[in-house]
Each structure stands twice: as structure tokens, then as C-alpha cells.
Amino acid sequence: MIVMMRERKGCTAEIIQRLIQNTQNIKKKDHIKVINYNGYLQFLGLRKNIDNFKPYSEAVKKIAAKLNWAKKLALGSFESELEFKKLIKTSKLHSALISKYK
């Protein structure tokens, strides 16, 4: 799953998904799904709570806070070398954690 943290004209989740599907040298293209940030919130089941203004459980608050932090870090990495280095470090940490569950 690839989450687009921001989209703009000419660069949307749908366009990137189409590019991936039309590229010859990417293996297992059917396992790749590109979604935007709102789609990711829906995937996690958080969008419904936000749209309906339901009170959040503590678990949902923690997930939303981490997602917001990750979004800010990803967007900040375009602006600052330090933020980019934090993003790389965080990415390596999460990759190591995820690999334990393969």
C-alpha cells in the first residue's frame, strides 16, 4: 500500500496507480494499491468517526496522532534535511518492526 500524503493536479493516487499498472518492470503489480490520505483514514476506519464527530477511544486517538505525526514528518522532509533524516530513521525503524511479522 502506497499512501499519497498530498495530491495535486496531475499527481493523484489514481494517476500513480495507473502508471504502476502500465509499467513493464514492476513485479506483482496486482499487490500494489495507491490511495490518498483520506482513503487511508477510511481504510483504518477513522474517517467515519471524523465525519460523524463521534467521540474517539484512546486507541483511535493514538492512531490518529501517529498518522498526523507521520504526515507532518513526510511533508517536512521536502522542506528540511533534518526532517528528511528523521523520516529515513523512522522508516528504517518501522521496516525492522514490520519484518518481524512476515
C-alpha positions as CSV (number, residue, x, y, z in Angstrom):
1,M,0.0,0.0,0.0
2,I,1.3,3.4,-1.0
3,V,-0.3,6.3,0.8
4,M,-0.2,9.7,-1.1
5,M,0.2,12.3,1.7
6,R,-0.8,15.1,-0.6
7,E,-2.2,15.2,-4.1
8,R,-2.2,17.9,-6.7
9,K,-3.4,18.3,-10.3
10,G,-1.6,15.8,-12.4
11,C,-0.3,13.8,-9.4
12,T,-3.1,11.8,-7.7
13,A,-3.4,8.4,-6.3
14,E,-5.3,7.3,-9.4
15,I,-2.7,8.5,-11.8
16,I,0.2,6.9,-9.8
17,Q,-1.8,3.6,-9.6
18,R,-2.3,3.7,-13.4
19,L,1.4,4.4,-14.0
20,I,2.4,1.5,-11.8
21,Q,0.0,-0.8,-13.7
22,N,1.3,0.3,-17.1
23,T,5.0,-0.1,-16.2
24,Q,6.6,-3.3,-17.5
25,N,9.4,-3.8,-15.0
26,I,7.4,-3.8,-11.8
27,K,6.7,-7.3,-10.4
28,K,3.5,-8.2,-8.6
29,K,1.7,-5.0,-9.7
30,D,-1.6,-6.5,-8.5
31,H,-0.3,-6.4,-4.9
32,I,0.3,-2.6,-5.1
33,K,-2.5,-0.2,-4.1
34,V,-2.1,3.6,-4.2
35,I,-4.5,5.6,-2.0
36,N,-4.7,9.1,-0.8
37,Y,-4.6,10.2,2.9
38,N,-8.4,10.3,3.2
39,G,-8.6,6.8,1.7
40,Y,-6.1,5.6,4.3
41,L,-8.2,7.1,7.1
42,Q,-11.2,5.2,5.6
43,F,-9.1,2.0,5.4
44,L,-8.2,2.3,9.1
45,G,-11.9,3.1,9.9
46,L,-11.1,6.5,11.2
47,R,-12.8,8.6,8.5
48,K,-16.3,7.5,9.7
49,N,-15.5,8.7,13.2
50,I,-14.2,12.0,12.0
51,D,-17.1,12.6,9.6
52,N,-19.7,11.7,12.2
53,F,-18.0,13.7,15.1
54,K,-18.1,10.6,17.3
55,P,-16.0,10.7,20.4
56,Y,-12.7,8.9,20.0
57,S,-11.5,6.0,22.1
58,E,-8.0,6.3,23.4
59,A,-6.7,3.8,20.8
60,V,-8.2,5.8,18.0
61,K,-6.7,9.0,19.3
62,K,-3.3,7.4,19.4
63,I,-3.6,6.1,15.9
64,A,-4.8,9.4,14.6
65,A,-2.0,11.2,16.4
66,K,0.7,8.9,14.9
67,L,-0.8,9.3,11.4
68,N,-0.8,13.1,11.8
69,W,2.8,13.0,13.0
70,A,3.8,10.7,10.1
71,K,2.1,13.1,7.6
72,K,3.9,16.1,9.1
73,L,7.2,14.3,9.0
74,A,6.7,13.2,5.4
75,L,5.7,16.7,4.3
76,G,8.5,18.3,6.3
77,S,11.1,16.1,4.6
78,F,10.6,18.1,1.5
79,E,11.5,21.3,3.3
80,S,14.4,20.3,5.6
81,E,17.4,18.0,5.6
82,L,16.9,17.3,9.3
83,E,13.2,16.3,8.7
84,F,14.3,14.1,5.8
85,K,16.9,12.3,8.0
86,K,14.1,11.8,10.7
87,L,11.9,10.3,8.0
88,I,14.7,7.9,6.9
89,K,15.4,6.9,10.5
90,T,11.7,6.3,11.3
91,S,11.2,4.4,8.1
92,K,14.1,2.0,8.9
93,L,12.7,1.5,12.4
94,H,9.2,0.7,11.2
95,S,10.6,-1.6,8.4
96,A,12.5,-3.5,11.1
97,L,9.4,-3.8,13.2
98,I,7.2,-4.9,10.3
99,S,9.7,-7.5,9.2
100,K,9.2,-9.3,12.5
101,Y,5.7,-10.2,11.4
102,K,6.5,-11.6,7.9
